[in-house]
Amino acid sequence: MKDDDLNFDKRHIWHPYTSMTHPLPTYPVVSADGYELILTDGRRLIDGMSSWWAAIHGYNHPMINQALHTQINQMSHVMFGGITHPPAIELCRRLISIMPVGLECVFLADSGSVAVEVAIKMALQYWQARGEQRFEILALRQSYHGDTYGAMAVGDPKNSMHDMYQNYLPSNRFLHIPTRRFGENWSKNDALSFSQLFFDHHKKIAAVIMEPIVQGVGGMHFYHPEYLRLIRMLCNQYDILLIADEIATGFGRTGKWLACNHADIIPDILCLGKALTGGMMTLSATLTFRHIAETISQSKAGCFMHGPTFMANPLACAAANASLSLLKDNSWRQCVETIAVHLSSGLAHLSLHPNVKDVRVLGAIGVVEMIQEINISQIQRWFVEHGVWIRPFRNLIYLIPPYIISKEALMILIDTISGALNQPENFIS
């Protein structure tokens, strides 16, 4: 890759959450293998981000590669309206068999944000079909569910990346985030405020949407499973649908197959994405119960009103089937447990650092919350110079490495974070 390419990129290509006038630096990756990203100059970076939660098997996995080679020689894409194909059938059959019992109707889309849009539309169309005027979605403060219109509307309206759009978005209700953290003792007092909200507004609420246990971009909070369990109970009591956004947490990231498993609950609608294909390419799935699908199908519309052009793309389905095959033997569980042990022991001492507010670990997720805001461009440069790829945001440095990462590589990530904390230029005073 030449300097001319990078200059073109800087001038013409809009990267996510980046200014066109003052862009953050970009680093040219020409290949990736295992848990490493290879830059154009040959440097190798240990990946601590799994390409935003997705690449759980690492990069360039031969089994997923072979599945794509086989599929592309047969059919790379075909419309899904009026047509079906073996990769989609196999994937849906697999998902139904490994997800909670009863979630047996599957809608395949092309991104996590779209999976959330689909879930919200399912909930709204379900109540419309039942003749009830329920148009509100109840969500959590400091939540994040994606960047499309409906997904933004259920993200925190004041403390999210979408606050500038709040005057244009549908108005929804929000619950305060739980005060009890994962692993702490539960207090029944934590349930009082949201119990009253359900009582007061349940006739208007179509669904509750939650990131189970882990709030991601909203602040990397890990909340108490009892909170999720009580929300499920209140949804049952007031006949409200529960949507679980497991796009980031699904497929073992928190140490359980689904984060919902920590609370032993089953949602009415489940959103999956990111790691569904092992990070090979984009695909999402929204699963629901048959009675919800049938109620929607028996409405005046006669069908569910959604249909992306690239839904159920055969290549993406083939990648997902290969990824699920890799997860089938449950070896992921030991990998995640091992990562959790090393993250816990390796990051613990950072809680004593004067500029660290908190350190927390759950499964293959490690978070260092700083008191100061991070100088993103500077710390990113520092990480790359020290051979790692870590992308913080706001005041959070976090690790979500591929499950296949070695202990040695993980310790390098941890030690590099430790070193970064002692560089004043990495933070905004």
TORKOL-4160 file (C-alpha; in steps of 0.2 Angstrom, whole numbers, padded with zeros to 4 digits, m for minus):
429
<pt num="1" X="0000" Y="0000" Z="0000"/>
<pt num="2" X="0007" Y="0017" Z="m0005"/>
<pt num="3" X="0007" Y="0034" Z="0003"/>
<pt num="4" X="m0005" Y="0039" Z="m0011"/>
<pt num="5" X="m0017" Y="0026" Z="m0006"/>
<pt num="6" X="m0017" Y="0032" Z="0012"/>
<pt num="7" X="m0019" Y="0050" Z="0007"/>
<pt num="8" X="m0034" Y="0045" Z="m0004"/>
<pt num="9" X="m0041" Y="0036" Z="0011"/>
<pt num="10" X="m0039" Y="0051" Z="0022"/>
<pt num="11" X="m0047" Y="0063" Z="0010"/>
<pt num="12" X="m0061" Y="0053" Z="0003"/>
<pt num="13" X="m0066" Y="0038" Z="0014"/>
<pt num="14" X="m0077" Y="0041" Z="0029"/>
<pt num="15" X="m0072" Y="0029" Z="0043"/>
<pt num="16" X="m0084" Y="0025" Z="0057"/>
<pt num="17" X="m0086" Y="0039" Z="0071"/>
<pt num="18" X="m0072" Y="0049" Z="0062"/>
<pt num="19" X="m0071" Y="0067" Z="0057"/>
<pt num="20" X="m0068" Y="0070" Z="0038"/>
<pt num="21" X="m0059" Y="0087" Z="0043"/>
<pt num="22" X="m0049" Y="0080" Z="0058"/>
<pt num="23" X="m0049" Y="0061" Z="0055"/>
<pt num="24" X="m0041" Y="0049" Z="0067"/>
<pt num="25" X="m0026" Y="0040" Z="0060"/>
<pt num="26" X="m0029" Y="0024" Z="0051"/>
<pt num="27" X="m0017" Y="0009" Z="0050"/>
<pt num="28" X="m0015" Y="m0001" Z="0033"/>
<pt num="29" X="m0019" Y="m0019" Z="0036"/>
<pt num="30" X="m0015" Y="m0030" Z="0021"/>
<pt num="31" X="m0018" Y="m0047" Z="0029"/>
<pt num="32" X="m0023" Y="m0056" Z="0045"/>
<pt num="33" X="m0019" Y="m0073" Z="0053"/>
<pt num="34" X="m0024" Y="m0081" Z="0069"/>
<pt num="35" X="m0024" Y="m0067" Z="0082"/>
<pt num="36" X="m0013" Y="m0055" Z="0072"/>
<pt num="37" X="m0016" Y="m0041" Z="0060"/>
<pt num="38" X="m0001" Y="m0038" Z="0048"/>
<pt num="39" X="0002" Y="m0020" Z="0042"/>
<pt num="40" X="0009" Y="m0016" Z="0025"/>
<pt num="41" X="0026" Y="m0013" Z="0032"/>
<pt num="42" X="0026" Y="m0031" Z="0039"/>
<pt num="43" X="0023" Y="m0027" Z="0057"/>
<pt num="44" X="0012" Y="m0038" Z="0066"/>
<pt num="45" X="m0001" Y="m0032" Z="0079"/>
<pt num="46" X="m0009" Y="m0043" Z="0092"/>
<pt num="47" X="m0028" Y="m0041" Z="0090"/>
<pt num="48" X="m0037" Y="m0037" Z="0106"/>
<pt num="49" X="m0053" Y="m0032" Z="0098"/>
<pt num="50" X="m0059" Y="m0047" Z="0088"/>
<pt num="51" X="m0064" Y="m0034" Z="0075"/>
<pt num="52" X="m0078" Y="m0027" Z="0087"/>
<pt num="53" X="m0083" Y="m0044" Z="0095"/>
<pt num="54" X="m0084" Y="m0054" Z="0079"/>
<pt num="55" X="m0068" Y="m0063" Z="0075"/>
<pt num="56" X="m0069" Y="m0076" Z="0089"/>
<pt num="57" X="m0060" Y="m0090" Z="0080"/>
<pt num="58" X="m0046" Y="m0077" Z="0074"/>
<pt num="59" X="m0043" Y="m0073" Z="0056"/>
<pt num="60" X="m0040" Y="m0084" Z="0041"/>
<pt num="61" X="m0047" Y="m0099" Z="0049"/>
<pt num="62" X="m0045" Y="m0114" Z="0036"/>
<pt num="63" X="m0062" Y="m0122" Z="0040"/>
<pt num="64" X="m0072" Y="m0106" Z="0037"/>
<pt num="65" X="m0061" Y="m0102" Z="0022"/>
<pt num="66" X="m0065" Y="m0119" Z="0014"/>
<pt num="67" X="m0083" Y="m0117" Z="0017"/>
<pt num="68" X="m0083" Y="m0100" Z="0008"/>
<pt num="69" X="m0072" Y="m0108" Z="m0006"/>
<pt num="70" X="m0085" Y="m0122" Z="m0008"/>
<pt num="71" X="m0100" Y="m0111" Z="m0008"/>
<pt num="72" X="m0093" Y="m0097" Z="m0020"/>
<pt num="73" X="m0091" Y="m0110" Z="m0033"/>
<pt num="74" X="m0109" Y="m0115" Z="m0032"/>
<pt num="75" X="m0118" Y="m0098" Z="m0029"/>
<pt num="76" X="m0112" Y="m0082" Z="m0020"/>
<pt num="77" X="m0129" Y="m0074" Z="m0019"/>
<pt num="78" X="m0147" Y="m0076" Z="m0024"/>
<pt num="79" X="m0162" Y="m0066" Z="m0018"/>
<pt num="80" X="m0172" Y="m0074" Z="m0004"/>
<pt num="81" X="m0189" Y="m0069" Z="m0009"/>
<pt num="82" X="m0198" Y="m0084" Z="m0016"/>
<pt num="83" X="m0181" Y="m0094" Z="m0016"/>
<pt num="84" X="m0173" Y="m0104" Z="m0003"/>
<pt num="85" X="m0156" Y="m0113" Z="m0002"/>
<pt num="86" X="m0146" Y="m0126" Z="0008"/>
<pt num="87" X="m0134" Y="m0115" Z="0018"/>
<pt num="88" X="m0149" Y="m0105" Z="0025"/>
<pt num="89" X="m0159" Y="m0120" Z="0029"/>
<pt num="90" X="m0144" Y="m0128" Z="0037"/>
<pt num="91" X="m0140" Y="m0113" Z="0047"/>
<pt num="92" X="m0158" Y="m0110" Z="0053"/>
<pt num="93" X="m0159" Y="m0129" Z="0058"/>
<pt num="94" X="m0143" Y="m0127" Z="0068"/>
<pt num="95" X="m0149" Y="m0111" Z="0076"/>
<pt num="96" X="m0165" Y="m0118" Z="0082"/>
<pt num="97" X="m0156" Y="m0133" Z="0089"/>
<pt num="98" X="m0144" Y="m0123" Z="0099"/>
<pt num="99" X="m0154" Y="m0108" Z="0105"/>
<pt num="100" X="m0167" Y="m0108" Z="0119"/>
<pt num="101" X="m0181" Y="m0120" Z="0117"/>
<pt num="102" X="m0196" Y="m0112" Z="0108"/>
<pt num="103" X="m0186" Y="m0099" Z="0098"/>
<pt num="104" X="m0190" Y="m0108" Z="0081"/>
<pt num="105" X="m0194" Y="m0095" Z="0068"/>
<pt num="106" X="m0179" Y="m0086" Z="0061"/>
<pt num="107" X="m0177" Y="m0070" Z="0051"/>
<pt num="108" X="m0160" Y="m0069" Z="0043"/>
<pt num="109" X="m0153" Y="m0051" Z="0039"/>
<pt num="110" X="m0137" Y="m0042" Z="0035"/>
<pt num="111" X="m0131" Y="m0033" Z="0051"/>
<pt num="112" X="m0134" Y="m0032" Z="0070"/>
<pt num="113" X="m0142" Y="m0015" Z="0068"/>
<pt num="114" X="m0155" Y="m0023" Z="0056"/>
<pt num="115" X="m0158" Y="m0037" Z="0067"/>
<pt num="116" X="m0163" Y="m0025" Z="0081"/>
<pt num="117" X="m0174" Y="m0016" Z="0068"/>
<pt num="118" X="m0182" Y="m0032" Z="0064"/>
<pt num="119" X="m0185" Y="m0036" Z="0082"/>
<pt num="120" X="m0193" Y="m0020" Z="0085"/>
<pt num="121" X="m0204" Y="m0021" Z="0070"/>
<pt num="122" X="m0209" Y="m0039" Z="0075"/>
<pt num="123" X="m0215" Y="m0032" Z="0092"/>
<pt num="124" X="m0225" Y="m0017" Z="0085"/>
<pt num="125" X="m0233" Y="m0028" Z="0071"/>
<pt num="126" X="m0237" Y="m0041" Z="0084"/>
<pt num="127" X="m0247" Y="m0029" Z="0095"/>
<pt num="128" X="m0255" Y="m0021" Z="0080"/>
<pt num="129" X="m0261" Y="m0038" Z="0074"/>
<pt num="130" X="m0268" Y="m0041" Z="0092"/>
<pt num="131" X="m0278" Y="m0025" Z="0090"/>
<pt num="132" X="m0268" Y="m0016" Z="0104"/>
<pt num="133" X="m0261" Y="0002" Z="0103"/>
<pt num="134" X="m0244" Y="m0002" Z="0110"/>
<pt num="135" X="m0230" Y="0009" Z="0101"/>
<pt num="136" X="m0217" Y="0012" Z="0115"/>
<pt num="137" X="m0201" Y="0002" Z="0118"/>
<pt num="138" X="m0194" Y="0001" Z="0135"/>
<pt num="139" X="m0175" Y="0001" Z="0135"/>
<pt num="140" X="m0161" Y="0004" Z="0148"/>
<pt num="141" X="m0151" Y="0020" Z="0151"/>
<pt num="142" X="m0133" Y="0019" Z="0144"/>
<pt num="143" X="m0139" Y="0006" Z="0131"/>
<pt num="144" X="m0133" Y="0004" Z="0113"/>
<pt num="145" X="m0142" Y="m0006" Z="0100"/>
<pt num="146" X="m0135" Y="0000" Z="0084"/>
<pt num="147" X="m0134" Y="0015" Z="0072"/>
<pt num="148" X="m0150" Y="0013" Z="0061"/>
<pt num="149" X="m0165" Y="0023" Z="0065"/>
<pt num="150" X="m0175" Y="0012" Z="0076"/>
<pt num="151" X="m0160" Y="0005" Z="0084"/>
<pt num="152" X="m0154" Y="0023" Z="0089"/>
<pt num="153" X="m0171" Y="0026" Z="0096"/>
<pt num="154" X="m0169" Y="0013" Z="0109"/>
<pt num="155" X="m0151" Y="0019" Z="0114"/>
<pt num="156" X="m0149" Y="0030" Z="0128"/>
<pt num="157" X="m0156" Y="0047" Z="0122"/>
<pt num="158" X="m0143" Y="0058" Z="0133"/>
<pt num="159" X="m0128" Y="0047" Z="0136"/>
<pt num="160" X="m0126" Y="0039" Z="0119"/>
<pt num="161" X="m0117" Y="0043" Z="0103"/>
<pt num="162" X="m0134" Y="0047" Z="0095"/>
<pt num="163" X="m0140" Y="0061" Z="0107"/>
<pt num="164" X="m0139" Y="0074" Z="0092"/>
<pt num="165" X="m0153" Y="0064" Z="0084"/>
<pt num="166" X="m0165" Y="0063" Z="0098"/>
<pt num="167" X="m0177" Y="0077" Z="0092"/>
<pt num="168" X="m0180" Y="0066" Z="0076"/>
<pt num="169" X="m0182" Y="0049" Z="0084"/>
<pt num="170" X="m0197" Y="0040" Z="0090"/>
<pt num="171" X="m0199" Y="0043" Z="0109"/>
<pt num="172" X="m0197" Y="0028" Z="0120"/>
<pt num="173" X="m0196" Y="0025" Z="0139"/>
<pt num="174" X="m0179" Y="0021" Z="0148"/>
<pt num="175" X="m0175" Y="0012" Z="0164"/>
<pt num="176" X="m0161" Y="0017" Z="0175"/>
<pt num="177" X="m0146" Y="0006" Z="0174"/>
<pt num="178" X="m0145" Y="m0007" Z="0188"/>
<pt num="179" X="m0134" Y="m0001" Z="0203"/>
<pt num="180" X="m0129" Y="m0019" Z="0208"/>
<pt num="181" X="m0115" Y="m0026" Z="0198"/>
<pt num="182" X="m0112" Y="m0043" Z="0192"/>
<pt num="183" X="m0105" Y="m0053" Z="0207"/>
<pt num="184" X="m0112" Y="m0041" Z="0220"/>
<pt num="185" X="m0126" Y="m0045" Z="0232"/>
<pt num="186" X="m0143" Y="m0041" Z="0226"/>
<pt num="187" X="m0155" Y="m0029" Z="0234"/>
<pt num="188" X="m0173" Y="m0030" Z="0232"/>
<pt num="189" X="m0174" Y="m0011" Z="0233"/>
<pt num="190" X="m0166" Y="m0010" Z="0216"/>
<pt num="191" X="m0182" Y="m0017" Z="0209"/>
<pt num="192" X="m0194" Y="m0003" Z="0215"/>
<pt num="193" X="m0192" Y="0010" Z="0202"/>
<pt num="194" X="m0194" Y="0000" Z="0187"/>
<pt num="195" X="m0208" Y="m0011" Z="0195"/>
<pt num="196" X="m0218" Y="0005" Z="0196"/>
<pt num="197" X="m0214" Y="0010" Z="0178"/>
<pt num="198" X="m0221" Y="m0006" Z="0172"/>
<pt num="199" X="m0237" Y="m0004" Z="0182"/>
<pt num="200" X="m0240" Y="0014" Z="0176"/>
<pt num="201" X="m0236" Y="0011" Z="0157"/>
<pt num="202" X="m0238" Y="m0007" Z="0153"/>
<pt num="203" X="m0253" Y="m0004" Z="0142"/>
<pt num="204" X="m0242" Y="0007" Z="0130"/>
<pt num="205" X="m0227" Y="m0004" Z="0130"/>
<pt num="206" X="m0224" Y="m0016" Z="0116"/>
<pt num="207" X="m0208" Y="m0023" Z="0121"/>
<pt num="208" X="m0193" Y="m0021" Z="0133"/>
<pt num="209" X="m0176" Y="m0022" Z="0124"/>
<pt num="210" X="m0160" Y="m0026" Z="0133"/>
<pt num="211" X="m0142" Y="m0030" Z="0131"/>
<pt num="212" X="m0142" Y="m0045" Z="0143"/>
<pt num="213" X="m0129" Y="m0043" Z="0158"/>
<pt num="214" X="m0116" Y="m0033" Z="0147"/>
<pt num="215" X="m0120" Y="m0015" Z="0141"/>
<pt num="216" X="m0107" Y="m0013" Z="0128"/>
<pt num="217" X="m0104" Y="0004" Z="0119"/>
<pt num="218" X="m0115" Y="0013" Z="0132"/>
<pt num="219" X="m0101" Y="0010" Z="0145"/>
<pt num="220" X="m0096" Y="m0008" Z="0147"/>
<pt num="221" X="m0106" Y="m0011" Z="0162"/>
<pt num="222" X="m0109" Y="m0028" Z="0169"/>
<pt num="223" X="m0125" Y="m0029" Z="0179"/>
<pt num="224" X="m0133" Y="m0041" Z="0191"/>
<pt num="225" X="m0142" Y="m0056" Z="0183"/>
<pt num="226" X="m0156" Y="m0054" Z="0195"/>
<pt num="227" X="m0161" Y="m0038" Z="0186"/>
<pt num="228" X="m0163" Y="m0047" Z="0170"/>
<pt num="229" X="m0173" Y="m0061" Z="0179"/>
<pt num="230" X="m0185" Y="m0048" Z="0187"/>
<pt num="231" X="m0187" Y="m0039" Z="0170"/>
<pt num="232" X="m0192" Y="m0056" Z="0163"/>
<pt num="233" X="m0205" Y="m0059" Z="0177"/>
<pt num="234" X="m0212" Y="m0041" Z="0175"/>
<pt num="235" X="m0214" Y="m0044" Z="0156"/>
<pt num="236" X="m0223" Y="m0060" Z="0160"/>
<pt num="237" X="m0234" Y="m0052" Z="0173"/>
<pt num="238" X="m0239" Y="m0037" Z="0161"/>
<pt num="239" X="m0239" Y="m0047" Z="0145"/>
<pt num="240" X="m0225" Y="m0037" Z="0137"/>
<pt num="241" X="m0212" Y="m0045" Z="0125"/>
<pt num="242" X="m0194" Y="m0046" Z="0130"/>
<pt num="243" X="m0181" Y="m0043" Z="0116"/>
<pt num="244" X="m0163" Y="m0049" Z="0120"/>
<pt num="245" X="m0149" Y="m0040" Z="0110"/>
<pt num="246" X="m0136" Y="m0054" Z="0111"/>
<pt num="247" X="m0127" Y="m0047" Z="0095"/>
<pt num="248" X="m0111" Y="m0043" Z="0105"/>
<pt num="249" X="m0113" Y="m0056" Z="0119"/>
<pt num="250" X="m0119" Y="m0072" Z="0110"/>
<pt num="251" X="m0109" Y="m0087" Z="0106"/>
<pt num="252" X="m0099" Y="m0088" Z="0123"/>
<pt num="253" X="m0091" Y="m0071" Z="0125"/>
<pt num="254" X="m0097" Y="m0069" Z="0143"/>
<pt num="255" X="m0093" Y="m0087" Z="0148"/>
<pt num="256" X="m0110" Y="m0093" Z="0144"/>
<pt num="257" X="m0117" Y="m0098" Z="0127"/>
<pt num="258" X="m0129" Y="m0083" Z="0129"/>
<pt num="259" X="m0128" Y="m0069" Z="0142"/>
<pt num="260" X="m0146" Y="m0073" Z="0145"/>
<pt num="261" X="m0140" Y="m0089" Z="0153"/>
<pt num="262" X="m0133" Y="m0080" Z="0168"/>
<pt num="263" X="m0151" Y="m0076" Z="0173"/>
<pt num="264" X="m0158" Y="m0092" Z="0166"/>
<pt num="265" X="m0171" Y="m0083" Z="0156"/>
<pt num="266" X="m0178" Y="m0085" Z="0138"/>
<pt num="267" X="m0182" Y="m0069" Z="0128"/>
<pt num="268" X="m0197" Y="m0068" Z="0117"/>
<pt num="269" X="m0186" Y="m0061" Z="0103"/>
<pt num="270" X="m0167" Y="m0065" Z="0101"/>
<pt num="271" X="m0155" Y="m0055" Z="0091"/>
<pt num="272" X="m0139" Y="m0062" Z="0085"/>
<pt num="273" X="m0125" Y="m0056" Z="0074"/>
<pt num="274" X="m0106" Y="m0051" Z="0075"/>
<pt num="275" X="m0098" Y="m0068" Z="0080"/>
<pt num="276" X="m0112" Y="m0078" Z="0070"/>
<pt num="277" X="m0101" Y="m0080" Z="0055"/>
<pt num="278" X="m0085" Y="m0080" Z="0066"/>
<pt num="279" X="m0082" Y="m0062" Z="0060"/>
<pt num="280" X="m0079" Y="m0068" Z="0042"/>
<pt num="281" X="m0093" Y="m0057" Z="0035"/>
<pt num="282" X="m0109" Y="m0048" Z="0040"/>
<pt num="283" X="m0125" Y="m0058" Z="0044"/>
<pt num="284" X="m0138" Y="m0057" Z="0058"/>
<pt num="285" X="m0152" Y="m0068" Z="0064"/>
<pt num="286" X="m0168" Y="m0063" Z="0074"/>
<pt num="287" X="m0177" Y="m0078" Z="0082"/>
<pt num="288" X="m0194" Y="m0078" Z="0090"/>
<pt num="289" X="m0208" Y="m0090" Z="0095"/>
<pt num="290" X="m0221" Y="m0097" Z="0083"/>
<pt num="291" X="m0236" Y="m0089" Z="0092"/>
<pt num="292" X="m0228" Y="m0072" Z="0088"/>
<pt num="293" X="m0224" Y="m0076" Z="0070"/>
<pt num="294" X="m0241" Y="m0083" Z="0067"/>
<pt num="295" X="m0250" Y="m0069" Z="0075"/>
<pt num="296" X="m0240" Y="m0057" Z="0064"/>
<pt num="297" X="m0244" Y="m0068" Z="0049"/>
<pt num="298" X="m0263" Y="m0068" Z="0053"/>
<pt num="299" X="m0264" Y="m0049" Z="0053"/>
<pt num="300" X="m0271" Y="m0038" Z="0040"/>
<pt num="301" X="m0254" Y="m0037" Z="0032"/>
<pt num="302" X="m0253" Y="m0055" Z="0031"/>
<pt num="303" X="m0234" Y="m0056" Z="0032"/>
<pt num="304" X="m0220" Y="m0048" Z="0041"/>
<pt num="305" X="m0215" Y="m0032" Z="0032"/>
<pt num="306" X="m0197" Y="m0033" Z="0030"/>
<pt num="307" X="m0185" Y="m0040" Z="0017"/>
<pt num="308" X="m0167" Y="m0034" Z="0015"/>
<pt num="309" X="m0159" Y="m0038" Z="m0002"/>
<pt num="310" X="m0145" Y="m0048" Z="0005"/>
<pt num="311" X="m0154" Y="m0057" Z="0018"/>
<pt num="312" X="m0149" Y="m0075" Z="0020"/>
<pt num="313" X="m0134" Y="m0072" Z="0008"/>
<pt num="314" X="m0127" Y="m0090" Z="0004"/>
<pt num="315" X="m0109" Y="m0086" Z="0007"/>
<pt num="316" X="m0113" Y="m0078" Z="0024"/>
<pt num="317" X="m0124" Y="m0093" Z="0029"/>
<pt num="318" X="m0110" Y="m0105" Z="0024"/>
<pt num="319" X="m0097" Y="m0095" Z="0035"/>
<pt num="320" X="m0110" Y="m0096" Z="0049"/>
<pt num="321" X="m0112" Y="m0115" Z="0047"/>
<pt num="322" X="m0093" Y="m0117" Z="0048"/>
<pt num="323" X="m0091" Y="m0106" Z="0063"/>
<pt num="324" X="m0105" Y="m0115" Z="0072"/>
<pt num="325" X="m0096" Y="m0132" Z="0068"/>
<pt num="326" X="m0081" Y="m0125" Z="0076"/>
<pt num="327" X="m0091" Y="m0121" Z="0092"/>
<pt num="328" X="m0100" Y="m0137" Z="0093"/>
<pt num="329" X="m0087" Y="m0147" Z="0103"/>
<pt num="330" X="m0088" Y="m0134" Z="0117"/>
<pt num="331" X="m0069" Y="m0130" Z="0117"/>
<pt num="332" X="m0074" Y="m0112" Z="0117"/>
<pt num="333" X="m0079" Y="m0113" Z="0135"/>
<pt num="334" X="m0062" Y="m0118" Z="0141"/>
<pt num="335" X="m0054" Y="m0104" Z="0130"/>
<pt num="336" X="m0065" Y="m0091" Z="0137"/>
<pt num="337" X="m0063" Y="m0097" Z="0155"/>
<pt num="338" X="m0044" Y="m0097" Z="0153"/>
<pt num="339" X="m0045" Y="m0079" Z="0145"/>
<pt num="340" X="m0055" Y="m0074" Z="0160"/>
<pt num="341" X="m0043" Y="m0080" Z="0173"/>
<pt num="342" X="m0028" Y="m0071" Z="0164"/>
<pt num="343" X="m0038" Y="m0055" Z="0162"/>
<pt num="344" X="m0043" Y="m0055" Z="0180"/>
<pt num="345" X="m0025" Y="m0059" Z="0187"/>
<pt num="346" X="m0017" Y="m0048" Z="0174"/>
<pt num="347" X="m0028" Y="m0032" Z="0176"/>
<pt num="348" X="m0031" Y="m0033" Z="0194"/>
<pt num="349" X="m0016" Y="m0022" Z="0200"/>
<pt num="350" X="m0022" Y="m0008" Z="0188"/>
<pt num="351" X="m0036" Y="m0004" Z="0200"/>
<pt num="352" X="m0022" Y="0003" Z="0211"/>
<pt num="353" X="m0017" Y="0016" Z="0198"/>
<pt num="354" X="m0022" Y="0034" Z="0203"/>
<pt num="355" X="m0030" Y="0037" Z="0186"/>
<pt num="356" X="m0040" Y="0021" Z="0186"/>
<pt num="357" X="m0058" Y="0022" Z="0191"/>
<pt num="358" X="m0062" Y="0003" Z="0190"/>
<pt num="359" X="m0057" Y="m0013" Z="0183"/>
<pt num="360" X="m0069" Y="m0027" Z="0178"/>
<pt num="361" X="m0069" Y="m0044" Z="0169"/>
<pt num="362" X="m0082" Y="m0055" Z="0164"/>
<pt num="363" X="m0078" Y="m0070" Z="0152"/>
<pt num="364" X="m0067" Y="m0065" Z="0138"/>
<pt num="365" X="m0071" Y="m0046" Z="0142"/>
<pt num="366" X="m0059" Y="m0035" Z="0151"/>
<pt num="367" X="m0062" Y="m0017" Z="0155"/>
<pt num="368" X="m0051" Y="m0003" Z="0162"/>
<pt num="369" X="m0061" Y="0012" Z="0166"/>
<pt num="370" X="m0051" Y="0028" Z="0168"/>
<pt num="371" X="m0054" Y="0044" Z="0177"/>
<pt num="372" X="m0048" Y="0055" Z="0163"/>
<pt num="373" X="m0054" Y="0055" Z="0145"/>
<pt num="374" X="m0043" Y="0046" Z="0133"/>
<pt num="375" X="m0033" Y="0054" Z="0119"/>
<pt num="376" X="m0039" Y="0041" Z="0106"/>
<pt num="377" X="m0027" Y="0046" Z="0092"/>
<pt num="378" X="m0012" Y="0047" Z="0103"/>
<pt num="379" X="m0015" Y="0031" Z="0113"/>
<pt num="380" X="m0020" Y="0022" Z="0097"/>
<pt num="381" X="m0003" Y="0027" Z="0090"/>
<pt num="382" X="0006" Y="0021" Z="0106"/>
<pt num="383" X="m0003" Y="0004" Z="0105"/>
<pt num="384" X="0002" Y="0001" Z="0087"/>
<pt num="385" X="0020" Y="0006" Z="0091"/>
<pt num="386" X="0020" Y="m0007" Z="0104"/>
<pt num="387" X="0013" Y="m0021" Z="0093"/>
<pt num="388" X="m0005" Y="m0022" Z="0099"/>
<pt num="389" X="m0022" Y="m0017" Z="0092"/>
<pt num="390" X="m0033" Y="m0010" Z="0105"/>
<pt num="391" X="m0046" Y="0003" Z="0101"/>
<pt num="392" X="m0053" Y="0012" Z="0117"/>
<pt num="393" X="m0067" Y="0024" Z="0117"/>
<pt num="394" X="m0071" Y="0039" Z="0129"/>
<pt num="395" X="m0063" Y="0034" Z="0145"/>
<pt num="396" X="m0063" Y="0015" Z="0143"/>
<pt num="397" X="m0049" Y="0004" Z="0138"/>
<pt num="398" X="m0056" Y="m0014" Z="0135"/>
<pt num="399" X="m0051" Y="m0031" Z="0128"/>
<pt num="400" X="m0062" Y="m0043" Z="0119"/>
<pt num="401" X="m0049" Y="m0054" Z="0111"/>
<pt num="402" X="m0051" Y="m0069" Z="0099"/>
<pt num="403" X="m0055" Y="m0085" Z="0109"/>
<pt num="404" X="m0039" Y="m0093" Z="0101"/>
<pt num="405" X="m0027" Y="m0081" Z="0108"/>
<pt num="406" X="m0012" Y="m0088" Z="0117"/>
<pt num="407" X="m0008" Y="m0084" Z="0135"/>
<pt num="408" X="0008" Y="m0075" Z="0129"/>
<pt num="409" X="m0001" Y="m0064" Z="0117"/>
<pt num="410" X="m0014" Y="m0060" Z="0130"/>
<pt num="411" X="m0001" Y="m0055" Z="0143"/>
<pt num="412" X="0007" Y="m0044" Z="0130"/>
<pt num="413" X="m0010" Y="m0035" Z="0128"/>
<pt num="414" X="m0012" Y="m0033" Z="0147"/>
<pt num="415" X="0006" Y="m0027" Z="0149"/>
<pt num="416" X="0004" Y="m0014" Z="0135"/>
<pt num="417" X="m0011" Y="m0007" Z="0143"/>
<pt num="418" X="m0002" Y="m0006" Z="0160"/>
<pt num="419" X="0012" Y="0004" Z="0151"/>
<pt num="420" X="0000" Y="0015" Z="0142"/>
<pt num="421" X="m0007" Y="0021" Z="0159"/>
<pt num="422" X="0009" Y="0029" Z="0163"/>
<pt num="423" X="0010" Y="0040" Z="0148"/>
<pt num="424" X="0002" Y="0057" Z="0152"/>
<pt num="425" X="0000" Y="0061" Z="0133"/>
<pt num="426" X="m0012" Y="0046" Z="0131"/>
<pt num="427" X="m0025" Y="0056" Z="0141"/>
<pt num="428" X="m0034" Y="0072" Z="0141"/>
<pt num="429" X="m0031" Y="0082" Z="0157"/>
